[in-house]
């Protein structure tokens, strides 16, 4: 392959009028002192390669880089929008948390006030029930005292009539019985019994 390249370079240099280049190429030292033909061919190949790259590869690379740049910019924009939305959501969450704490404090305060009101109402109702029970008990005691006094009066009347009949050994008339009962009851003091029952 080197021989064919050397012959190619030799023919090129011969055409350009450099007779010594063929001798150098045949000796293998053309890398140290290149010929003008090699330089021209190298420049032509390089130019053709650059032209092909410019027309075919560079637009594709540039488009890919543009797409990549746009994707990165869109990612940055999306990340910025996401951060802004996250900050807004965080702010709304903090506001709602603050409102929830305020509502909870208000509910606790209302519950305390309601408990105090119920406690006062319960105390007042208890006192009313106690007063009603005391009045009812007093009425019951008065009624029982009156019944007891009536029973005692009947007992005293019956005992008086019986004692009188035994002493006199005769049956008394209704008028005599009434008179004896009234006298016996008049001599007895029932006020102490009634007042004692009321004090109890």
N, CA, C and O atoms as a DFTB+ gen file, in Angstrom:
800 C
 N C O
     1  1       0.812      -1.196       0.000
     2  2       0.000       0.000       0.000
     3  2       0.852       1.254       0.000
     4  3       0.539       2.235      -0.674
     5  1       1.950       1.208       0.778
     6  2       2.877       2.339       0.794
     7  2       3.487       2.541      -0.593
     8  3       3.749       3.672      -1.003
     9  1       3.705       1.473      -1.291
    10  2       4.301       1.583      -2.621
    11  2       3.342       2.268      -3.572
    12  3       3.749       3.102      -4.380
    13  1       2.032       1.907      -3.475
    14  2       1.068       2.556      -4.355
    15  2       0.923       4.016      -4.017
    16  3       0.797       4.854      -4.909
    17  1       0.939       4.343      -2.691
    18  2       0.875       5.734      -2.269
    19  2       2.105       6.498      -2.744
    20  3       2.008       7.649      -3.169
    21  1       3.243       5.855      -2.668
    22  2       4.470       6.499      -3.126
    23  2       4.422       6.743      -4.621
    24  3       4.857       7.789      -5.101
    25  1       3.881       5.752      -5.375
    26  2       3.810       5.955      -6.809
    27  2       2.830       7.052      -7.157
    28  3       3.053       7.826      -8.088
    29  1       1.720       7.119      -6.391
    30  2       0.752       8.189      -6.608
    31  2       1.383       9.537      -6.346
    32  3       1.232      10.469      -7.136
    33  1       2.098       9.639      -5.225
    34  2       2.752      10.889      -4.900
    35  2       3.850      11.206      -5.909
    36  3       4.069      12.365      -6.262
    37  1       4.524      10.178      -6.359
    38  2       5.587      10.397      -7.328
    39  2       5.048      10.913      -8.628
    40  3       5.632      11.800      -9.250
    41  1       3.898      10.339      -9.054
    42  2       3.323      10.814     -10.304
    43  2       2.789      12.214     -10.151
    44  3       2.842      13.011     -11.088
    45  1       2.269      12.523      -8.971
    46  2       1.751      13.876      -8.734
    47  2       2.859      14.882      -8.696
    48  3       2.714      15.979      -9.236
    49  1       3.934      14.552      -8.091
    50  2       5.035      15.491      -7.978
    51  2       5.753      15.634      -9.299
    52  3       6.301      16.692      -9.607
    53  1       5.750      14.553     -10.090
    54  2       6.372      14.655     -11.393
    55  2       5.611      15.598     -12.281
    56  3       6.195      16.311     -13.097
    57  1       4.327      15.603     -12.126
    58  2       3.501      16.485     -12.932
    59  2       3.711      17.918     -12.533
    60  3       3.604      18.821     -13.363
    61  1       4.016      18.144     -11.247
    62  2       4.215      19.504     -10.765
    63  2       5.639      19.982     -11.005
    64  3       5.920      21.164     -10.811
    65  1       6.527      19.121     -11.412
    66  2       7.889      19.517     -11.751
    67  2       8.847      19.427     -10.611
    68  3       9.774      20.233     -10.533
    69  1       8.662      18.441      -9.677
    70  2       9.589      18.248      -8.560
    71  2      10.203      16.876      -8.727
    72  3       9.676      15.905      -8.182
    73  1      11.317      16.757      -9.472
    74  2      11.884      15.436      -9.761
    75  2      12.485      14.771      -8.544
    76  3      12.603      13.546      -8.547
    77  1      12.871      15.484      -7.509
    78  2      13.515      14.873      -6.348
    79  2      12.549      14.246      -5.390
    80  3      12.961      13.487      -4.512
    81  1      11.275      14.534      -5.525
    82  2      10.298      13.997      -4.579
    83  2      10.132      12.506      -4.762
    84  3       9.870      11.795      -3.792
    85  1      10.280      12.004      -6.005
    86  2      10.126      10.580      -6.240
    87  2      11.241       9.802      -5.566
    88  3      11.033       8.701      -5.057
    89  1      12.389      10.373      -5.572
    90  2      13.529       9.709      -4.935
    91  2      13.331       9.667      -3.433
    92  3      13.620       8.651      -2.801
    93  1      12.839      10.759      -2.845
    94  2      12.620      10.814      -1.389
    95  2      11.536       9.835      -1.003
    96  3      11.651       9.139       0.006
    97  1      10.443       9.773      -1.829
    98  2       9.348       8.863      -1.518
    99  2       9.805       7.430      -1.596
   100  3       9.375       6.608      -0.787
   101  1      10.646       7.108      -2.524
   102  2      11.119       5.745      -2.637
   103  2      12.033       5.359      -1.497
   104  3      12.143       4.181      -1.157
   105  1      12.685       6.333      -0.908
   106  2      13.547       6.039       0.229
   107  2      12.753       5.971       1.532
   108  3      13.308       5.488       2.518
   109  1      11.455       6.432       1.619
   110  2      10.625       6.344       2.808
   111  2      10.778       7.508       3.752
   112  3      10.324       7.411       4.892
   113  1      11.390       8.606       3.348
   114  2      11.547       9.753       4.244
   115  2      10.620      10.892       3.848
   116  3      10.934      12.055       4.104
   117  1       9.468      10.578       3.220
   118  2       8.565      11.652       2.777
   119  2       7.843      12.309       3.953
   120  3       7.318      13.411       3.795
   121  1       7.799      11.666       5.139
   122  2       7.131      12.267       6.288
   123  2       7.948      13.433       6.844
   124  3       7.388      14.345       7.453
   125  1       9.200      13.412       6.650
   126  2      10.029      14.488       7.167
   127  2       9.957      15.673       6.234
   128  3       9.843      16.813       6.685
   129  1      10.022      15.420       4.931
   130  2       9.956      16.516       3.964
   131  2       8.840      16.192       2.986
   132  3       9.079      15.598       1.935
   133  1       7.610      16.586       3.338
   134  2       6.503      16.247       2.425
   135  2       6.572      17.087       1.153
   136  3       7.114      18.191       1.111
   137  1       6.003      16.504       0.153
   138  2       5.982      17.214      -1.114
   139  2       4.753      18.109      -1.217
   140  3       3.820      18.007      -0.421
   141  1       4.776      18.978      -2.205
   142  2       3.671      19.928      -2.395
   143  2       2.427      19.183      -2.850
   144  3       1.322      19.591      -2.493
   145  1       2.553      18.130      -3.607
   146  2       1.411      17.348      -4.061
   147  2       0.651      16.737      -2.896
   148  3      -0.580      16.740      -2.873
   149  1       1.406      16.205      -1.917
   150  2       0.768      15.622      -0.733
   151  2       0.002      16.690       0.042
   152  3      -1.098      16.449       0.539
   153  1       0.604      17.869       0.136
   154  2      -0.057      18.962       0.843
   155  2      -1.325      19.367       0.120
   156  3      -2.350      19.617       0.754
   157  1      -1.267      19.435      -1.202
   158  2      -2.449      19.831      -1.961
   159  2      -3.547      18.786      -1.806
   160  3      -4.708      19.108      -1.551
   161  1      -3.146      17.512      -1.968
   162  2      -4.158      16.445      -1.798
   163  2      -4.746      16.436      -0.373
   164  3      -5.942      16.220      -0.179
   165  1      -3.897      16.670       0.579
   166  2      -4.380      16.708       1.974
   167  2      -5.372      17.843       2.169
   168  3      -6.410      17.696       2.815
   169  1      -5.001      19.018       1.567
   170  2      -5.920      20.157       1.694
   171  2      -7.219      19.892       0.955
   172  3      -8.292      20.258       1.434
   173  1      -7.130      19.256      -0.215
   174  2      -8.341      18.948      -0.967
   175  2      -9.234      17.967      -0.199
   176  3     -10.449      18.154      -0.122
   177  1      -8.626      16.928       0.364
   178  2      -9.406      15.942       1.139
   179  2     -10.004      16.603       2.369
   180  3     -11.161      16.366       2.718
   181  1      -9.194      17.442       3.027
   182  2      -9.689      18.122       4.217
   183  2     -10.846      19.060       3.870
   184  3     -11.850      19.116       4.581
   185  1     -10.690      19.800       2.760
   186  2     -11.773      20.698       2.335
   187  2     -13.031      19.939       1.977
   188  3     -14.137      20.343       2.336
   189  1     -12.851      18.809       1.250
   190  2     -14.028      18.002       0.883
   191  2     -14.699      17.442       2.122
   192  3     -15.926      17.405       2.223
   193  1     -13.863      17.001       3.076
   194  2     -14.429      16.465       4.332
   195  2     -15.187      17.545       5.090
   196  3     -16.282      17.313       5.602
   197  1     -14.579      18.740       5.154
   198  2     -15.244      19.837       5.845
   199  2     -16.542      20.223       5.140
   200  3     -17.545      20.529       5.785
   201  1     -16.509      20.205       3.796
   202  2     -17.713      20.538       3.044
   203  2     -18.806      19.505       3.288
   204  3     -19.969      19.864       3.472
   205  1     -18.439      18.227       3.290
   206  2     -19.418      17.180       3.588
   207  2     -19.945      17.295       5.019
   208  3     -21.142      17.160       5.273
   209  1     -19.021      17.546       5.941
   210  2     -19.453      17.693       7.333
   211  2     -20.370      18.896       7.496
   212  3     -21.354      18.846       8.233
   213  1     -20.028      20.004       6.782
   214  2     -20.834      21.213       6.899
   215  2     -22.221      21.001       6.325
   216  3     -23.202      21.518       6.858
   217  1     -22.308      20.247       5.244
   218  2     -23.617      20.065       4.617
   219  2     -24.417      18.927       5.255
   220  3     -25.647      18.978       5.283
   221  1     -23.739      17.919       5.757
   222  2     -24.453      16.743       6.253
   223  2     -24.431      16.630       7.781
   224  3     -25.483      16.506       8.409
   225  1     -23.263      16.671       8.365
   226  2     -23.148      16.364       9.793
   227  2     -23.432      17.569      10.683
   228  3     -24.170      17.458      11.662
   229  1     -22.848      18.727      10.347
   230  2     -22.999      19.895      11.226
   231  2     -24.448      20.330      11.417
   232  3     -24.823      20.654      12.544
   233  1     -25.296      20.356      10.360
   234  2     -26.709      20.718      10.622
   235  2     -27.397      19.752      11.584
   236  3     -28.161      20.168      12.455
   237  1     -27.113      18.437      11.417
   238  2     -27.721      17.461      12.336
   239  2     -27.208      17.667      13.757
   240  3     -27.976      17.618      14.717
   241  1     -25.895      17.900      13.880
   242  2     -25.325      18.139      15.217
   243  2     -25.885      19.421      15.808
   244  3     -26.234      19.473      16.987
   245  1     -25.968      20.472      14.964
   246  2     -26.511      21.745      15.438
   247  2     -27.981      21.595      15.847
   248  3     -28.407      22.135      16.867
   249  1     -28.744      20.859      15.043
   250  2     -30.157      20.647      15.396
   251  2     -30.276      19.859      16.692
   252  3     -31.116      20.159      17.540
   253  1     -29.418      18.838      16.838
   254  2     -29.452      18.051      18.073
   255  2     -29.082      18.919      19.272
   256  3     -29.699      18.839      20.335
   257  1     -28.050      19.758      19.071
   258  2     -27.666      20.656      20.172
   259  2     -28.778      21.657      20.482
   260  3     -29.039      21.963      21.645
   261  1     -29.446      22.175      19.413
   262  2     -30.569      23.091      19.645
   263  2     -31.704      22.406      20.399
   264  3     -32.292      22.955      21.331
   265  1     -31.988      21.164      19.947
   266  2     -33.045      20.433      20.653
   267  2     -32.661      20.195      22.114
   268  3     -33.479      20.330      23.024
   269  1     -31.415      19.841      22.303
   270  2     -30.950      19.601      23.678
   271  2     -31.021      20.883      24.502
   272  3     -31.422      20.853      25.665
   273  1     -30.634      22.004      23.906
   274  2     -30.690      23.288      24.609
   275  2     -32.132      23.654      24.943
   276  3     -32.427      24.106      26.049
   277  1     -33.041      23.452      23.960
   278  2     -34.451      23.748      24.223
   279  2     -35.010      22.853      25.319
   280  3     -35.769      23.300      26.180
   281  1     -34.618      21.568      25.272
   282  2     -35.092      20.644      26.305
   283  2     -34.594      21.067      27.684
   284  3     -35.331      21.013      28.668
   285  1     -33.327      21.489      27.739
   286  2     -32.771      21.941      29.030
   287  2     -33.485      23.203      29.492
   288  3     -33.838      23.330      30.665
   289  1     -33.701      24.156      28.550
   290  2     -34.407      25.383      28.925
   291  2     -35.833      25.081      29.393
   292  3     -36.313      25.660      30.367
   293  1     -36.510      24.153      28.675
   294  2     -37.866      23.780      29.097
   295  2     -37.838      23.103      30.466
   296  3     -38.716      23.332      31.298
   297  1     -36.825      22.269      30.690
   298  2     -36.714      21.626      32.005
   299  2     -36.491      22.658      33.103
   300  3     -37.057      22.563      34.192
   301  1     -35.641      23.661      32.789
   302  2     -35.408      24.718      33.778
   303  2     -36.679      25.515      34.033
   304  3     -37.006      25.824      35.179
   305  1     -37.409      25.854      32.938
   306  2     -38.677      26.580      33.093
   307  2     -39.698      25.759      33.889
   308  3     -40.394      26.271      34.765
   309  1     -39.760      24.466      33.549
   310  2     -40.693      23.597      34.274
   311  2     -40.328      23.509      35.751
   312  3     -41.193      23.553      36.626
   313  1     -39.029      23.384      36.007
   314  2     -38.580      23.318      37.399
   315  2     -38.890      24.617      38.130
   316  3     -39.277      24.595      39.299
   317  1     -38.725      25.746      37.453
   318  2     -39.034      27.043      38.076
   319  2     -40.535      27.171      38.349
   320  3     -40.949      27.616      39.420
   321  1     -41.348      26.768      37.349
   322  2     -42.804      26.808      37.572
   323  2     -43.218      25.882      38.705
   324  3     -44.065      26.223      39.530
   325  1     -42.600      24.699      38.729
   326  2     -42.910      23.746      39.805
   327  2     -42.527      24.314      41.159
   328  3     -43.258      24.145      42.136
   329  1     -41.378      24.989      41.223
   330  2     -40.946      25.584      42.494
   331  2     -41.911      26.684      42.928
   332  3     -42.267      26.787      44.102
   333  1     -42.335      27.516      41.950
   334  2     -43.283      28.592      42.283
   335  2     -44.610      28.011      42.769
   336  3     -45.186      28.478      43.752
   337  1     -45.089      26.967      42.051
   338  2     -46.339      26.333      42.474
   339  2     -46.196      25.700      43.853
   340  3     -47.105      25.765      44.680
   341  1     -45.015      25.074      44.088
   342  2     -44.786      24.465      45.403
   343  2     -44.769      25.533      46.500
   344  3     -45.302      25.320      47.589
   345  1     -44.150      26.685      46.203
   346  2     -44.156      27.778      47.191
   347  2     -45.583      28.270      47.445
   348  3     -45.954      28.542      48.586
   349  1     -46.381      28.383      46.378
   350  2     -47.780      28.807      46.547
   351  2     -48.567      27.792      47.365
   352  3     -49.327      28.160      48.261
   353  1     -48.381      26.512      47.052
   354  2     -49.092      25.461      47.800
   355  2     -48.661      25.459      49.261
   356  3     -49.480      25.288      50.164
   357  1     -47.348      25.654      49.480
   358  2     -46.859      25.704      50.856
   359  2     -47.453      26.891      51.606
   360  3     -47.825      26.773      52.774
   361  1     -47.542      28.048      50.922
   362  2     -48.155      29.221      51.554
   363  2     -49.625      28.979      51.881
   364  3     -50.099      29.317      52.965
   365  1     -50.346      28.376      50.907
   366  2     -51.757      28.067      51.160
   367  2     -51.905      27.075      52.307
   368  3     -52.805      27.206      53.136
   369  1     -51.016      26.080      52.350
   370  2     -51.066      25.093      53.432
   371  2     -50.826      25.755      54.780
   372  3     -51.500      25.443      55.762
   373  1     -49.860      26.673      54.822
   374  2     -49.605      27.364      56.087
   375  2     -50.783      28.225      56.502
   376  3     -51.125      28.290      57.683
   377  1     -51.413      28.894      55.524
   378  2     -52.604      29.692      55.842
   379  2     -53.730      28.807      56.368
   380  3     -54.382      29.135      57.359
   381  1     -53.950      27.683      55.692
   382  2     -55.011      26.784      56.146
   383  2     -54.697      26.203      57.516
   384  3     -55.590      26.033      58.346
   385  1     -53.427      25.901      57.749
   386  2     -53.036      25.389      59.061
   387  2     -53.274      26.436      60.139
   388  3     -53.732      26.119      61.236
   389  1     -52.957      27.699      59.814
   390  2     -53.199      28.782      60.764
   391  2     -54.692      28.936      61.032
   392  3     -55.107      29.102      62.179
   393  1     -55.510      28.879      59.955
   394  2     -56.961      28.974      60.130
   395  2     -57.494      27.796      60.950
   396  3     -58.365      27.966      61.804
   397  1     -56.960      26.600      60.680
   398  2     -57.414      25.419      61.423
   399  2     -57.072      25.545      62.901
   400  3     -57.871      25.173      63.759
   401  1     -55.871      26.075      63.204
   402  2     -55.503      26.261      64.615
   403  2     -56.410      27.296      65.270
   404  3     -56.832      27.126      66.414
   405  1     -56.708      28.374      64.535
   406  2     -57.603      29.396      65.094
   407  2     -58.993      28.811      65.337
   408  3     -59.607      29.078      66.369
   409  1     -59.489      28.013      64.387
   410  2     -60.800      27.390      64.569
   411  2     -60.785      26.410      65.736
   412  3     -61.748      26.336      66.500
   413  1     -59.695      25.657      65.876
   414  2     -59.598      24.714      66.991
   415  2     -59.591      25.455      68.320
   416  3     -60.255      25.038      69.269
   417  1     -58.839      26.559      68.395
   418  2     -58.832      27.360      69.623
   419  2     -60.218      27.916      69.918
   420  3     -60.650      27.939      71.070
   421  1     -60.919      28.367      68.870
   422  2     -62.269      28.896      69.061
   423  2     -63.222      27.805      69.543
   424  3     -64.055      28.045      70.416
   425  1     -63.097      26.605      68.972
   426  2     -63.951      25.492      69.393
   427  2     -63.688      25.130      70.845
   428  3     -64.619      24.877      71.609
   429  1     -62.410      25.107      71.224
   430  2     -62.069      24.796      72.622
   431  2     -62.629      25.859      73.552
   432  3     -63.167      25.541      74.612
   433  1     -62.502      27.130      73.157
   434  2     -63.032      28.219      73.983
   435  2     -64.548      28.106      74.124
   436  3     -65.091      28.281      75.215
   437  1     -65.235      27.811      73.005
   438  2     -66.690      27.656      73.074
   439  2     -67.078      26.473      73.950
   440  3     -68.045      26.541      74.708
   441  1     -66.314      25.387      73.838
   442  2     -66.612      24.216      74.665
   443  2     -66.443      24.533      76.144
   444  3     -67.241      24.099      76.975
   445  1     -65.392      25.298      76.471
   446  2     -65.201      25.687      77.877
   447  2     -66.344      26.564      78.362
   448  3     -66.868      26.372      79.459
   449  1     -66.725      27.530      77.531
   450  2     -67.837      28.401      77.930
   451  2     -69.124      27.603      78.087
   452  3     -69.878      27.808      79.038
   453  1     -69.374      26.683      77.137
   454  2     -70.587      25.861      77.237
   455  2     -70.550      24.992      78.489
   456  3     -71.575      24.807      79.145
   457  1     -69.370      24.455      78.826
   458  2     -69.254      23.634      80.033
   459  2     -69.517      24.466      81.278
   460  3     -70.190      24.010      82.202
   461  1     -68.985      25.695      81.305
   462  2     -69.249      26.559      82.454
   463  2     -70.734      26.895      82.566
   464  3     -71.298      26.879      83.661
   465  1     -71.372      27.202      81.420
   466  2     -72.809      27.514      81.440
   467  2     -73.606      26.315      81.927
   468  3     -74.515      26.459      82.745
   469  1     -73.263      25.118      81.421
   470  2     -73.979      23.911      81.851
   471  2     -73.750      23.634      83.336
   472  3     -74.649      23.188      84.049
   473  1     -72.524      23.909      83.781
   474  2     -72.241      23.692      85.207
   475  2     -73.092      24.615      86.073
   476  3     -73.671      24.183      87.070
   477  1     -73.167      25.913      85.681
   478  2     -73.999      26.857      86.447
   479  2     -75.472      26.453      86.380
   480  3     -76.185      26.496      87.383
   481  1     -75.917      26.060      85.181
   482  2     -77.310      25.639      85.051
   483  2     -77.590      24.409      85.904
   484  3     -78.641      24.310      86.537
   485  1     -76.645      23.469      85.918
   486  2     -76.835      22.259      86.721
   487  2     -76.885      22.598      88.211
   488  3     -77.693      22.042      88.954
   489  1     -76.014      23.517      88.640
   490  2     -76.048      23.929      90.049
   491  2     -77.368      24.598      90.387
   492  3     -77.991      24.297      91.405
   493  1     -77.789      25.519      89.509
   494  2     -79.066      26.202      89.756
   495  2     -80.223      25.206      89.766
   496  3     -81.104      25.275      90.623
   497  1     -80.214      24.282      88.810
   498  2     -81.279      23.278      88.756
   499  2     -81.251      22.385      89.993
   500  3     -82.297      22.017      90.528
   501  1     -80.040      22.039      90.441
   502  2     -79.927      21.228      91.651
   503  2     -80.468      21.955      92.874
   504  3     -81.163      21.374      93.708
   505  1     -80.132      23.237      92.963
   506  2     -80.656      24.011      94.089
   507  2     -82.176      24.119      94.021
   508  3     -82.855      24.031      95.044
   509  1     -82.717      24.311      92.795
   510  2     -84.165      24.363      92.648
   511  2     -84.807      23.036      93.045
   512  3     -85.833      23.015      93.724
   513  1     -84.193      21.922      92.615
   514  2     -84.733      20.614      92.974
   515  2     -84.671      20.385      94.480
   516  3     -85.595      19.826      95.071
   517  1     -83.567      20.824      95.098
   518  2     -83.461      20.685      96.556
   519  2     -84.523      21.517      97.259
   520  3     -85.143      21.061      98.220
   521  1     -84.733      22.756      96.770
   522  2     -85.763      23.608      97.385
   523  2     -87.150      22.992      97.209
   524  3     -87.960      22.994      98.136
   525  1     -87.419      22.461      96.000
   526  2     -88.718      21.821      95.779
   527  2     -88.883      20.593      96.663
   528  3     -89.957      20.361      97.219
   529  1     -87.815      19.804      96.794
   530  2     -87.895      18.614      97.652
   531  2     -88.113      19.012      99.102
   532  3     -88.870      18.351      99.813
   533  1     -87.459      20.092      99.560
   534  2     -87.646      20.552     100.939
   535  2     -89.082      21.017     101.154
   536  3     -89.698      20.710     102.174
   537  1     -89.610      21.765     100.175
   538  2     -91.001      22.217     100.307
   539  2     -91.968      21.031     100.302
   540  3     -92.928      20.992     101.071
   541  1     -91.697      20.072      99.425
   542  2     -92.557      18.893      99.370
   543  2     -92.503      18.118     100.680
   544  3     -93.529      17.673     101.195
   545  1     -91.276      17.960     101.218
   546  2     -91.132      17.255     102.494
   547  2     -91.855      18.012     103.609
   548  3     -92.496      17.409     104.469
   549  1     -91.740      19.355     103.579
   550  2     -92.427      20.149     104.597
   551  2     -93.939      19.983     104.497
   552  3     -94.635      19.868     105.505
   553  1     -94.443      19.974     103.229
   554  2     -95.882      19.760     103.060
   555  2     -96.289      18.373     103.547
   556  3     -97.320      18.213     104.201
   557  1     -95.469      17.375     103.224
   558  2     -95.790      16.019     103.669
   559  2     -95.768      15.920     105.192
   560  3     -96.615      15.260     105.793
   561  1     -94.780      16.589     105.811
   562  2     -94.697      16.573     107.287
   563  2     -95.906      17.259     107.895
   564  3     -96.484      16.770     108.866
   565  1     -96.292      18.408     107.313
   566  2     -97.473      19.099     107.829
   567  2     -98.718      18.230     107.708
   568  3     -99.526      18.144     108.632
   569  1     -98.858      17.578     106.536
   570  2    -100.033      16.715     106.353
   571  2    -100.012      15.557     107.340
   572  3    -101.040      15.215     107.923
   573  1     -98.837      14.949     107.528
   574  2     -98.725      13.843     108.474
   575  2     -98.995      14.314     109.900
   576  3     -99.626      13.612     110.690
   577  1     -98.503      15.527     110.218
   578  2     -98.755      16.061     111.563
   579  2    -100.243      16.284     111.774
   580  3    -100.777      15.964     112.835
   581  1    -100.917      16.833     110.764
   582  2    -102.357      17.050     110.910
   583  2    -103.104      15.727     111.066
   584  3    -104.018      15.603     111.882
   585  1    -102.695      14.742     110.264
   586  2    -103.348      13.439     110.405
   587  2    -103.093      12.837     111.774
   588  3    -103.987      12.256     112.389
   589  1    -101.849      12.985     112.245
   590  2    -101.527      12.444     113.566
   591  2    -102.335      13.142     114.657
   592  3    -102.831      12.499     115.582
   593  1    -102.464      14.482     114.539
   594  2    -103.254      15.214     115.535
   595  2    -104.713      14.789     115.507
   596  3    -105.353      14.640     116.548
   597  1    -105.231      14.594     114.292
   598  2    -106.613      14.139     114.181
   599  2    -106.772      12.769     114.813
   600  3    -107.747      12.496     115.512
   601  1    -105.779      11.899     114.549
   602  2    -105.836      10.561     115.151
   603  2    -105.774      10.637     116.672
   604  3    -106.498       9.927     117.371
   605  1    -104.885      11.523     117.183
   606  2    -104.767      11.669     118.647
   607  2    -106.062      12.207     119.239
   608  3    -106.511      11.756     120.293
   609  1    -106.650      13.167     118.555
   610  2    -107.909      13.721     119.072
   611  2    -108.999      12.647     119.111
   612  3    -109.770      12.562     120.068
   613  1    -109.050      11.823     118.047
   614  2    -110.053      10.758     118.058
   615  2    -109.782       9.770     119.180
   616  3    -110.695       9.322     119.874
   617  1    -108.478       9.433     119.347
   618  2    -108.126       8.509     120.428
   619  2    -108.501       9.087     121.790
   620  3    -109.066       8.398     122.640
   621  1    -108.172      10.382     121.983
   622  2    -108.493      11.036     123.266
   623  2    -109.994      11.048     123.478
   624  3    -110.468      10.795     124.586
   625  1    -110.755      11.343     122.415
   626  2    -112.208      11.379     122.544
   627  2    -112.740      10.006     122.897
   628  3    -113.586       9.867     123.781
   629  1    -112.241       8.983     122.198
   630  2    -112.718       7.639     122.478
   631  2    -112.365       7.207     123.887
   632  3    -113.181       6.618     124.597
   633  1    -111.109       7.515     124.289
   634  2    -110.687       7.143     125.647
   635  2    -111.493       7.902     126.696
   636  3    -111.847       7.340     127.732
   637  1    -111.781       9.162     126.436
   638  2    -112.547       9.963     127.384
   639  2    -113.955       9.393     127.550
   640  3    -114.450       9.268     128.670
   641  1    -114.595       9.050     126.436
   642  2    -115.946       8.501     126.497
   643  2    -115.939       7.174     127.245
   644  3    -116.796       6.916     128.090
   645  1    -114.945       6.329     126.913
   646  2    -114.875       5.033     127.580
   647  2    -114.648       5.188     129.073
   648  3    -115.290       4.526     129.889
   649  1    -113.702       6.094     129.421
   650  2    -113.414       6.284     130.845
   651  2    -114.630       6.842     131.579
   652  3    -114.924       6.431     132.701
   653  1    -115.315       7.751     130.962
   654  2    -116.494       8.344     131.596
   655  2    -117.593       7.310     131.767
   656  3    -118.251       7.266     132.806
   657  1    -117.792       6.485     130.762
   658  2    -118.825       5.459     130.863
   659  2    -118.494       4.462     131.948
   660  3    -119.386       3.995     132.656
   661  1    -117.206       4.126     132.091
   662  2    -116.828       3.193     133.145
   663  2    -116.990       3.818     134.530
   664  3    -117.434       3.169     135.477
   665  1    -116.620       5.094     134.621
   666  2    -116.728       5.744     135.924
   667  2    -118.202       5.914     136.300
   668  3    -118.602       5.595     137.419
   669  1    -118.964       6.393     135.406
   670  2    -120.378       6.674     135.704
   671  2    -121.257       5.444     135.550
   672  3    -122.372       5.417     136.072
   673  1    -120.794       4.455     134.867
   674  2    -121.494       3.217     134.624
   675  2    -122.836       3.441     133.940
   676  3    -123.845       2.809     134.253
   677  1    -122.797       4.344     133.021
   678  2    -124.000       4.543     132.217
   679  2    -123.580       5.006     130.842
   680  3    -122.483       5.532     130.655
   681  1    -124.453       4.806     129.893
   682  2    -124.181       5.200     128.528
   683  2    -124.498       6.664     128.382
   684  3    -125.549       7.143     128.808
   685  1    -123.557       7.371     127.763
   686  2    -123.714       8.810     127.601
   687  2    -124.459       9.106     126.312
   688  3    -124.385       8.349     125.345
   689  1    -125.166      10.200     126.316
   690  2    -125.831      10.659     125.108
   691  2    -124.816      11.339     124.199
   692  3    -123.677      11.617     124.576
   693  1    -125.280      11.586     123.008
   694  2    -124.379      12.254     122.052
   695  2    -123.981      13.630     122.544
   696  3    -122.829      14.029     122.369
   697  1    -124.891      14.366     123.153
   698  2    -124.574      15.705     123.660
   699  2    -123.580      15.622     124.787
   700  3    -122.674      16.450     124.880
   701  1    -123.740      14.602     125.674
   702  2    -122.782      14.441     126.782
   703  2    -121.409      14.047     126.238
   704  3    -120.378      14.533     126.704
   705  1    -121.416      13.175     125.264
   706  2    -120.133      12.759     124.681
   707  2    -119.416      13.945     124.052
   708  3    -118.213      14.121     124.247
   709  1    -120.143      14.752     123.304
   710  2    -119.538      15.906     122.651
   711  2    -118.978      16.873     123.689
   712  3    -117.879      17.403     123.530
   713  1    -119.743      17.096     124.749
   714  2    -119.296      18.027     125.780
   715  2    -118.059      17.509     126.473
   716  3    -117.134      18.282     126.721
   717  1    -118.005      16.224     126.797
   718  2    -116.826      15.652     127.465
   719  2    -115.597      15.701     126.553
   720  3    -114.493      16.003     127.004
   721  1    -115.801      15.400     125.267
   722  2    -114.672      15.432     124.321
   723  2    -114.113      16.832     124.202
   724  3    -112.897      17.020     124.229
   725  1    -114.993      17.824     124.070
   726  2    -114.530      19.212     123.949
   727  2    -113.791      19.638     125.204
   728  3    -112.782      20.336     125.117
   729  1    -114.277      19.230     126.371
   730  2    -113.586      19.594     127.613
   731  2    -112.218      18.927     127.691
   732  3    -111.239      19.550     128.104
   733  1    -112.154      17.642     127.288
   734  2    -110.877      16.925     127.355
   735  2    -109.873      17.497     126.365
   736  3    -108.688      17.662     126.656
   737  1    -110.399      17.791     125.186
   738  2    -109.493      18.349     124.184
   739  2    -109.073      19.753     124.554
   740  3    -107.955      20.161     124.242
   741  1    -109.943      20.504     125.214
   742  2    -109.574      21.848     125.626
   743  2    -108.508      21.841     126.700
   744  3    -107.689      22.756     126.793
   745  1    -108.530      20.784     127.520
   746  2    -107.520      20.716     128.578
   747  2    -106.159      20.270     128.039
   748  3    -105.129      20.559     128.649
   749  1    -106.144      19.575     126.908
   750  2    -104.859      19.101     126.345
   751  2    -104.231      20.185     125.451
   752  3    -104.938      20.927     124.770
   753  1    -102.902      20.258     125.468
   754  2    -102.165      21.247     124.666
   755  2    -101.539      20.519     123.467
   756  3    -100.560      19.788     123.619
   757  1    -102.121      20.730     122.264
   758  2    -101.595      20.107     121.045
   759  2    -100.594      20.993     120.315
   760  3     -99.997      20.574     119.323
   761  1    -100.412      22.207     120.799
   762  2     -99.494      23.116     120.100
   763  2     -98.066      22.621     120.158
   764  3     -97.316      22.769     119.193
   765  1     -97.680      22.031     121.286
   766  2     -96.299      21.510     121.408
   767  2     -96.059      20.361     120.463
   768  3     -94.973      20.214     119.903
   769  1     -97.081      19.545     120.290
   770  2     -96.912      18.404     119.382
   771  2     -96.770      18.884     117.945
   772  3     -95.909      18.411     117.202
   773  1     -97.645      19.851     117.553
   774  2     -97.584      20.346     116.166
   775  2     -96.304      21.084     115.889
   776  3     -95.706      20.920     114.825
   777  1     -95.864      21.914     116.853
   778  2     -94.602      22.655     116.645
   779  2     -93.415      21.732     116.597
   780  3     -92.481      21.964     115.829
   781  1     -93.428      20.682     117.407
   782  2     -92.320      19.703     117.355
   783  2     -92.273      18.974     116.055
   784  3     -91.198      18.700     115.521
   785  1     -93.455      18.650     115.528
   786  2     -93.480      17.978     114.226
   787  2     -92.973      18.900     113.128
   788  3     -92.286      18.459     112.208
   789  1     -93.321      20.209     113.229
   790  2     -92.843      21.138     112.210
   791  2     -91.343      21.324     112.286
   792  3     -90.677      21.462     111.260
   793  1     -90.797      21.328     113.521
   794  2     -89.333      21.490     113.646
   795  2     -88.626      20.290     113.073
   796  3     -87.555      20.436     112.485
   797  1     -89.191      19.099     113.224
   798  2     -88.547      17.924     112.639
   799  2     -88.636      17.965     111.140
   800  3     -88.148      17.057     110.467
